[in-house]
Each structure stands twice: as C-alpha cells, then as structure tokens.
C-alpha cells in the first residue's frame, strides 16, 4: 500500500457533476475521481450519492450499491 493511502483516511466526498467525484482526505489532499471508471457510482441519483458510508477511514460504500471501494482503488494508487 502506498504511503498516501496508508497514512490518510477519507474525510468526505462530494460530487461536482455526474462525472466527477472528489475524495477529501484527512491529510488535506483531495483526489479527483473520474466516474467513467466507476459506472455504478456514476449511475446513482443525487440522493443515492448522498447516502454513503466511510468504513474504517479507507473504504467507501453507497447504500444503493452492494460494493465497497477502497481508497487505493478510488485513487488508482496501490
């Protein structure tokens, strides 16, 4: 696991539009995640996107999707 994802945790997420998600980390970094790589997240409604859970600081889950995304997976840093 990379140092960036090992020492930082997900603080919050937000969506710019239906194509971009920002992942805000506890170390004050923000990653821009193109949702073309995560079609199931992209397909969520605005309400569904607001219903998410941060698990152990390093995983993200949406109530409407039966999938857990790791910080490494979202940022592309392994």
Residue frames relative to the residue before (quaternion, step in Angstrom):
aa qw qx qy qz dx dy dz
X 1.0000 0.0000 0.0000 0.0000 0.00 0.00 0.00
X 0.4979 -0.6758 0.4717 0.2700 3.54 -0.99 0.91
X 0.6294 -0.5608 0.3921 0.3684 3.58 -1.17 0.62
X 0.6245 0.5545 -0.3481 0.4258 3.60 0.95 -0.80
X 0.7521 0.3769 -0.2184 0.4945 3.57 0.83 -0.93
X 0.6059 0.5634 -0.3495 0.4398 3.58 1.23 -0.33
X 0.7724 0.3651 -0.1837 0.4861 3.58 0.96 -0.84
X 0.7215 0.3884 -0.2409 0.5201 3.60 1.18 -0.32
X 0.2153 -0.7530 0.6081 0.1299 3.50 -1.27 0.51
X 0.5762 -0.5581 0.4594 0.3813 3.53 -1.27 0.36
X 0.2228 -0.7738 0.5823 0.1119 3.57 -0.79 1.05
X 0.7723 -0.1697 0.1688 0.5884 3.56 0.97 -0.94
X 0.1941 -0.7387 0.6208 0.1768 3.54 -1.32 0.15
X 0.0040 0.7699 -0.6373 -0.0325 3.53 -1.28 0.36
X 0.3463 -0.7365 0.5516 0.1827 3.52 -1.24 0.50
X 0.3697 -0.7143 0.5533 0.2167 3.55 -0.96 0.93
X 0.7412 -0.1500 0.1417 0.6388 3.53 1.01 -0.92
X 0.7401 -0.3988 0.2615 0.4742 3.60 -1.11 -0.36
X 0.7095 0.4779 -0.2568 0.4497 3.60 1.25 -0.15
X 0.7725 0.3104 -0.1454 0.5345 3.60 1.21 -0.42
X 0.0604 -0.7627 0.6431 0.0328 3.54 -1.04 0.90
X 0.2466 -0.7383 0.6100 0.1482 3.54 -1.02 0.86
X 0.1350 -0.7554 0.6369 0.0740 3.56 -0.96 0.93
X 0.1644 -0.8001 0.5750 0.0470 3.55 -0.45 1.28
X 0.2085 -0.8014 0.5548 0.0805 3.55 -0.80 1.08
X 0.6322 -0.5623 0.3945 0.3585 3.55 -1.27 0.42
X 0.6603 0.4818 -0.3167 0.4812 3.62 1.21 -0.29
X 0.5715 -0.6432 0.3272 0.3908 3.56 1.31 0.52
X 0.4978 0.6004 -0.4606 0.4237 3.58 1.17 0.46
X 0.1407 -0.7580 0.6304 0.0900 3.52 -1.26 0.53
X 0.1858 -0.7700 0.6031 0.0947 3.53 -0.92 0.96
X 0.2970 -0.7153 0.6060 0.1813 3.53 -1.08 0.81
X 0.1078 -0.8054 0.5825 0.0171 3.55 -0.63 1.15
X 0.2847 -0.7484 0.5726 0.1760 3.60 -0.58 1.13
X 0.3636 -0.7809 0.4685 0.1961 3.57 -0.59 1.13
X 0.4316 0.6678 -0.4813 0.3689 3.60 1.23 0.07
X 0.6556 0.4990 -0.3016 0.4798 3.58 1.20 -0.52
X 0.7511 0.2721 -0.1497 0.5826 3.59 1.27 -0.36
X 0.1586 -0.8581 0.4849 0.0581 3.54 0.52 1.29
X 0.6559 0.5172 -0.3325 0.4379 3.60 0.99 -0.73
X 0.6298 0.4885 -0.3381 0.5004 3.62 1.09 -0.61
X 0.6377 0.5500 -0.3201 0.4339 3.57 0.94 -0.90
X 0.6872 0.5063 -0.2745 0.4428 3.59 1.03 -0.78
X 0.5231 0.6520 -0.4138 0.3604 3.61 1.21 -0.26
X 0.4874 -0.6189 0.5233 0.3250 3.54 -1.22 0.54
X 0.6792 -0.4698 0.3570 0.4364 3.59 -1.26 0.24
X 0.6473 0.5133 -0.3191 0.4645 3.58 0.98 -0.80
X 0.6617 0.5002 -0.3035 0.4689 3.59 0.94 -0.87
X 0.6380 0.5270 -0.3253 0.4576 3.59 1.04 -0.71
X 0.6605 0.5066 -0.3108 0.4589 3.58 1.11 -0.56
X 0.6663 0.4727 -0.2893 0.4989 3.58 1.26 -0.28
X 0.2956 0.7516 -0.5254 0.2678 3.54 0.29 1.31
X 0.2201 -0.7527 0.6065 0.1310 3.52 -1.33 0.32
X 0.2548 -0.7212 0.6243 0.1587 3.55 -1.03 0.87
X 0.1437 -0.8129 0.5638 0.0261 3.55 -0.62 1.19
X 0.8554 -0.0514 -0.0158 0.5151 3.57 -0.74 1.13
X 0.6305 -0.5833 0.3213 0.3988 3.58 1.16 0.51
X 0.7775 0.3493 -0.1712 0.4941 3.59 1.16 -0.42
X 0.7225 0.3537 -0.2335 0.5462 3.59 1.25 0.05
X 0.1879 -0.7785 0.5955 0.0640 3.51 -1.15 0.76
X 0.0043 0.7936 -0.6072 0.0391 3.54 -0.95 0.93
X 0.2333 -0.7378 0.6169 0.1438 3.55 -1.13 0.72
X 0.5551 -0.6440 0.4129 0.3266 3.57 -0.93 0.89
X 0.6970 0.4922 -0.2684 0.4471 3.59 1.07 -0.73
X 0.7243 0.3661 -0.2201 0.5412 3.61 1.27 -0.23
X 0.3271 -0.7373 0.5595 0.1907 3.54 -0.96 0.85
X 0.5192 0.5949 -0.4178 0.4493 3.55 0.67 1.18
X 0.1743 -0.7489 0.6293 0.1127 3.55 -1.13 0.70
X 0.1854 -0.7935 0.5754 0.0695 3.56 -0.79 1.07
X 0.3264 -0.7407 0.5531 0.1971 3.56 -0.84 0.96
X 0.6307 -0.5229 0.4144 0.3963 3.54 -1.24 0.45
X 0.6307 0.5367 -0.3290 0.4538 3.58 0.99 -0.79
X 0.6605 0.5046 -0.3006 0.4677 3.56 0.95 -0.87
X 0.6803 0.5010 -0.2916 0.4485 3.60 0.89 -0.90
X 0.7467 0.4007 -0.2157 0.4850 3.58 0.95 -0.86
X 0.4131 -0.7141 0.4663 0.3192 3.57 1.20 -0.41
X 0.5789 0.5556 -0.3798 0.4603 3.58 1.26 0.30
X 0.0806 -0.8215 0.5641 0.0200 3.56 -0.62 1.09
